[in-house]
Amino acid sequence: MRTFLPALKIFLVLTVITGLAYPLAVTAFARLFYPLKAGGSFIVRNGRAAGSELIGQSFKEPRYFQGRPSATGYNPLPSGGSNLSPASLAVKTQVEAGLAAFLAANPGASGKPVPAEMVFASASGLDPHITPEAAAAQLERVARSRGFDSDQKKELVSLIVSLTERKYLGILGERRVNVLELNLGLDDIK
């Protein structure tokens, strides 16, 4: 009993500190200094959240740019990859089907290398970005389905360039375009 009561007190004090005080302090700090990120990094359009800049969405209509495939159907709760081996027959079948679907939807990309992210899901299954090359591979389809003339097509190319994020610190990662921001900007082209 002499060791039990002090151990219980220490347990309760540490539970309050690490289970209550610390998480509340970190949350308050984040909301104070990083309100957009702490709130989910939502992109707000016309007073409504169009989505998060951190979580990919499914865009199936030909008039929109499509993001990476998702192993979770873009559901953030069970985020993750398929956990299949790269040598798996299921992965091979999935990649072949994804490649065929991409080329069928984007006939202008035929005969050119297809950007890998248009066929392979990311590790989280929720990546909201594609490379500028993947956006360029879809440009003809999007412009054609919207009936864009040559000036609007140039505006679309400028949009892709303006939304292209550079490598972090100039060396880490890849250049990328957020698909949700690209599609929202696309809707603004008259």
C-alpha positions in Angstrom: 0.0 0.0 0.0 2.9 2.3 0.7 4.0 2.1 -3.0 0.6 1.9 -4.4 -0.8 5.3 -3.3 2.3 7.3 -4.5 2.2 5.4 -7.8 -1.5 6.1 -8.2 -0.9 9.8 -7.5 2.0 9.9 -10.1 -0.2 8.1 -12.6 -3.1 10.6 -12.1 -0.8 13.7 -12.3 1.0 12.4 -15.5 -2.4 11.5 -17.0 -3.6 15.0 -16.5 -0.4 16.6 -17.8 0.1 14.3 -20.8 -3.5 13.4 -21.6 -5.1 16.8 -21.0 -2.9 19.8 -20.5 -0.3 19.0 -23.2 -2.8 18.2 -26.0 -4.9 21.3 -25.1 -1.7 23.5 -25.1 -0.6 22.2 -28.5 -4.1 22.6 -29.9 -4.3 26.2 -28.6 -0.8 27.0 -30.0 -1.8 25.6 -33.4 -5.1 27.4 -33.6 -3.4 30.7 -32.5 -0.4 30.6 -34.8 -1.5 28.3 -37.6 -5.3 28.6 -37.8 -5.7 27.4 -41.4 -3.7 24.3 -40.9 -5.1 23.6 -37.5 -8.6 23.9 -39.0 -8.0 21.2 -41.7 -6.5 23.4 -44.4 -9.9 23.9 -46.1 -10.2 25.7 -49.4 -13.3 28.0 -49.1 -15.2 29.0 -52.2 -18.3 31.2 -52.0 -18.5 30.8 -48.3 -18.4 27.0 -48.4 -15.6 24.5 -47.9 -14.8 23.1 -51.3 -12.4 20.6 -49.8 -9.1 20.3 -48.0 -5.9 21.2 -49.8 -4.3 18.1 -48.0 -6.7 15.4 -49.1 -7.3 14.3 -52.7 -10.8 14.1 -54.2 -12.3 12.1 -57.0 -13.0 14.1 -60.1 -14.6 11.8 -62.7 -16.1 14.3 -65.1 -14.0 14.8 -68.3 -14.3 18.6 -67.8 -12.0 18.3 -64.7 -8.5 17.3 -64.1 -8.2 14.0 -62.4 -5.9 13.3 -59.5 -4.0 10.2 -58.5 -5.9 6.9 -58.1 -6.7 6.1 -54.5 -6.5 2.7 -52.8 -9.1 3.9 -50.3 -11.6 5.7 -52.6 -10.3 9.0 -51.2 -11.7 8.1 -47.8 -9.4 9.6 -45.2 -10.4 7.3 -42.3 -8.7 4.1 -43.6 -5.9 6.0 -45.4 -3.1 4.0 -46.8 -1.9 2.1 -49.8 -3.2 -1.3 -50.9 -0.3 -3.1 -49.2 0.1 -5.3 -52.2 3.5 -6.3 -53.4 4.8 -4.5 -56.5 5.2 -8.0 -58.0 1.5 -8.9 -57.3 -0.7 -9.9 -60.1 -3.4 -7.7 -58.7 -1.1 -4.6 -58.9 -0.2 -5.5 -62.5 -3.9 -5.8 -63.4 -4.7 -2.6 -61.6 -1.9 -0.7 -63.3 -2.8 -2.0 -66.7 -6.5 -1.1 -66.2 -5.5 2.4 -64.9 -3.2 3.0 -67.9 -5.8 1.9 -70.4 -8.5 4.1 -68.7 -6.1 7.1 -68.7 -5.2 6.7 -72.4 -8.9 6.2 -73.3 -9.8 9.4 -71.5 -6.8 11.3 -72.8 -6.1 10.2 -76.4 -3.7 13.1 -76.8 -1.4 11.4 -74.3 -1.1 8.3 -76.5 2.5 7.6 -77.7 3.9 9.7 -74.9 5.1 8.5 -71.5 2.2 8.5 -69.0 3.1 10.2 -65.7 3.4 7.5 -63.1 1.1 9.2 -60.6 -1.8 8.9 -63.0 -1.5 5.1 -62.7 -0.1 4.4 -59.2 -1.8 5.4 -56.0 0.2 7.3 -53.4 1.3 5.6 -50.1 -1.5 7.4 -48.2 -4.1 7.0 -51.0 -5.0 10.6 -50.4 -2.4 12.7 -52.2 -4.0 15.8 -53.6 -1.2 16.7 -56.0 -0.1 15.7 -59.5 2.9 16.8 -61.4 2.6 19.6 -64.0 3.4 17.0 -66.6 0.3 15.0 -65.5 -1.8 18.1 -65.7 -0.4 18.8 -69.2 -1.2 15.2 -70.3 -4.9 15.9 -69.4 -5.0 19.4 -70.9 -6.4 18.5 -74.3 -9.3 16.5 -72.8 -10.3 19.2 -70.4 -10.1 21.9 -73.0 -12.1 19.9 -75.5 -14.8 18.9 -73.1 -15.3 22.6 -72.1 -15.2 23.8 -75.7 -12.2 26.1 -75.0 -10.9 28.2 -77.8 -7.1 28.8 -78.3 -7.1 31.8 -75.9 -8.8 29.9 -73.2 -6.4 27.0 -73.7 -3.5 29.4 -73.2 -5.2 30.7 -70.1 -5.5 27.1 -68.9 -1.8 26.5 -69.5 -1.0 29.8 -67.5 -3.3 28.5 -64.7 -1.3 25.3 -64.5 2.0 27.2 -64.4 0.7 29.7 -61.8 -0.5 26.9 -59.5 2.7 24.8 -59.8 4.3 24.5 -56.4 8.1 24.3 -56.4 10.3 21.8 -54.7 10.5 22.5 -50.9 13.7 24.4 -50.2 14.5 24.0 -53.9 15.7 20.4 -53.5 13.1 18.3 -51.6 10.2 16.6 -53.3 8.9 17.3 -56.8 7.1 20.2 -58.5 3.4 19.6 -58.1 -0.1 21.1 -58.7 -3.0 20.7 -56.2 -5.8 19.2 -58.3 -8.6 20.8 -56.3 -7.1 24.3 -56.6 -6.6 23.6 -60.3 -10.2 22.5 -60.9 -11.5 25.5 -58.9 -9.4 27.8 -61.0 -10.6 26.0 -64.1 -14.2 26.9 -63.3 -13.2 30.6 -63.2 -12.1 30.5 -66.8 -14.8 32.1 -68.9 
